[in-house]
Amino acid sequence: MKYRRAGILAFALIIAVVAAFAALASYRADVPNASADGDVSVSSLSLLVDISERRLYVRENGETVASYPVGVGTKNHPTPRGSFSIRHIIWNPRWVPPNEKWARDKKPRGPGDPLNPMGRVKIFFDEPDYYIHGTNEPGTVGRAVSHGCIRMRNDDVIAVAKRVMKAGGAHRPASWFRRVLNRVRSTQEVYTDRAVTLRVRS
């Protein structure tokens, strides 16, 4: 009887271990870009900004799936070149003038303020100073006009931010975006689980 009970316990233990491994495999199958050691890698979505073309390209699995015109930094305030990681997005951002000579006479602008130069969303790529953002002056997009940031039309940067959130593991339903975009004076901050790479080239 003792041996039979021990056999039953051993069998139950084997079943429990198999179930645990199956659950782990199922979980890992649901996590995009999971590596063999369980770490989560960079998203398959990436962004490329070409300064000379004044365009931002959205790439997925090596293929360009969308592109948009952008404003870039001036000669005196160039947009930084190189590779960066995006994990932080602010919807309906406020604007606080930086402690720079060019901003000496500027006033802070809250979210929803028509004079807020950040537009509807900003996507940090080199915190705290550089980000992709919307604009209250869409006619400046396509030119070298910024103090180093990447400027986009509001509809375009909203589309990019949605893609970055989804690829970064911070997907939200359509109702969330409607609520955020309708409440223009309410700021929402999002951090993604995975980084989206941005490359800026000349």
C-alpha positions in Angstrom: 0.0 0.0 0.0 2.9 2.3 0.9 4.6 1.7 -2.5 1.3 2.2 -4.3 0.8 5.6 -2.6 4.3 6.7 -3.4 3.8 5.7 -7.0 0.6 7.8 -7.2 2.4 10.8 -5.6 5.3 10.5 -8.1 2.9 10.3 -11.0 1.0 13.4 -9.7 4.3 15.2 -9.4 5.3 14.4 -13.0 1.9 15.6 -14.2 2.3 18.9 -12.3 5.8 19.5 -13.7 4.6 18.8 -17.3 1.6 21.2 -16.8 4.0 23.9 -15.5 6.2 23.6 -18.5 3.2 23.7 -20.8 1.9 26.9 -19.2 5.4 28.5 -19.5 5.6 27.6 -23.2 2.1 29.0 -23.8 3.0 32.2 -22.0 6.3 32.6 -24.0 4.4 31.9 -27.2 2.2 35.0 -26.4 5.2 37.3 -25.8 6.5 38.8 -29.1 10.3 38.5 -29.7 11.0 36.3 -26.7 14.5 35.0 -26.7 15.6 31.6 -25.6 16.6 32.8 -22.1 13.2 34.5 -21.6 14.3 38.1 -22.2 12.1 40.3 -24.4 14.0 41.9 -27.3 13.5 45.1 -29.2 10.3 45.3 -31.2 10.3 44.3 -34.9 8.8 47.8 -35.6 11.4 50.5 -36.2 11.5 54.1 -37.3 14.0 55.8 -39.6 14.3 59.6 -40.0 16.2 60.8 -43.0 17.3 64.4 -42.4 18.1 65.3 -46.0 14.8 63.9 -47.2 12.9 65.3 -44.3 10.9 62.1 -43.9 10.1 59.5 -41.2 9.8 55.9 -42.4 7.9 53.3 -40.4 9.5 49.8 -40.9 8.2 46.5 -39.9 10.2 43.3 -40.4 12.5 45.2 -42.7 9.7 46.5 -44.9 8.6 50.2 -45.1 4.9 50.3 -44.2 4.4 54.1 -44.0 6.2 57.3 -44.4 5.6 60.9 -43.3 7.1 64.4 -43.9 8.9 65.8 -40.8 10.5 69.1 -39.7 14.0 68.7 -38.4 16.6 70.8 -36.5 18.3 73.9 -37.9 22.0 74.2 -38.5 22.5 75.8 -35.2 20.2 73.3 -33.4 20.7 70.0 -35.3 18.7 66.9 -34.7 21.0 64.3 -33.2 22.1 61.5 -35.5 22.4 57.8 -34.5 20.3 55.0 -33.0 17.9 55.6 -30.1 15.3 53.6 -28.2 11.7 54.7 -27.8 9.8 53.6 -24.6 8.1 56.8 -23.4 5.1 58.7 -24.9 3.0 61.6 -23.6 -0.4 62.3 -25.0 -1.7 65.9 -24.8 1.7 67.1 -23.5 2.3 70.4 -21.8 5.2 72.6 -22.9 7.7 74.2 -20.5 10.2 76.5 -22.2 13.8 75.1 -21.7 16.5 77.1 -20.0 17.9 78.3 -23.3 18.5 81.7 -24.8 16.0 81.2 -27.6 13.2 80.4 -25.2 13.9 83.3 -22.8 10.6 85.1 -23.6 8.4 82.1 -24.1 5.6 81.2 -21.8 4.6 77.7 -20.6 1.7 76.2 -22.4 -0.7 73.6 -21.0 -2.2 70.6 -22.9 -4.9 71.7 -25.3 -3.5 75.3 -25.6 -3.7 76.4 -29.2 -0.2 77.9 -28.8 1.3 74.8 -27.4 4.1 73.9 -29.9 4.0 70.2 -28.8 0.7 69.4 -30.5 -1.2 66.2 -29.5 1.6 63.8 -28.6 5.3 63.6 -28.1 7.5 60.5 -28.4 10.8 60.6 -26.5 13.8 59.2 -28.3 16.7 60.9 -26.4 15.4 62.0 -23.0 14.8 64.6 -21.7 15.6 66.9 -24.6 14.7 65.3 -27.9 11.4 63.8 -29.1 9.1 63.4 -32.1 6.1 65.6 -31.6 3.1 67.2 -33.1 2.9 70.9 -33.9 0.6 73.9 -33.9 2.3 75.1 -37.1 1.8 72.3 -39.7 3.1 74.6 -42.4 6.6 74.2 -41.0 6.7 70.5 -41.5 9.2 69.5 -44.2 11.7 72.2 -43.3 14.7 72.6 -41.0 12.9 74.7 -38.3 13.1 73.0 -34.9 15.6 73.2 -32.0 16.6 69.6 -32.6 13.3 67.7 -32.2 11.5 66.0 -35.0 8.2 67.8 -35.9 5.2 66.2 -37.5 1.6 67.0 -38.4 -0.7 66.0 -35.5 -2.6 63.3 -37.5 0.7 61.8 -38.6 2.4 61.7 -35.2 -0.8 60.2 -33.6 -0.6 57.4 -36.2 3.1 56.8 -35.4 2.5 56.9 -31.6 -0.3 54.3 -31.9 2.0 51.9 -33.9 4.8 52.4 -31.4 2.5 51.6 -28.4 1.2 48.5 -30.1 4.6 47.2 -31.1 6.0 48.1 -27.7 3.5 46.0 -25.8 1.4 49.0 -24.6 -1.6 48.4 -26.9 -4.8 50.2 -26.0 -8.3 49.8 -27.5 -9.8 52.4 -29.9 -12.0 53.7 -27.1 -8.9 54.7 -25.1 -7.5 56.8 -27.9 -10.9 58.4 -28.6 -11.1 59.4 -24.9 -7.5 60.7 -24.8 -7.9 62.7 -28.0 -11.2 64.2 -27.0 -10.0 65.3 -23.6 -7.4 67.7 -25.0 -6.5 69.2 -21.6 -5.8 65.8 -19.9 -2.3 64.4 -20.2 -1.7 60.7 -20.4 1.8 59.2 -20.0 2.6 55.8 -21.4 5.7 53.6 -21.0 6.1 50.6 -23.3 7.4 47.1 -22.3 9.6 46.8 -25.4 11.8 49.4 -27.0 11.2 50.6 -30.6 14.3 51.6 -32.4 14.7 55.0 -34.1 17.6 55.6 -36.4 18.3 59.2 -37.5 20.6 59.6 -40.5 21.9 62.5 -42.5 
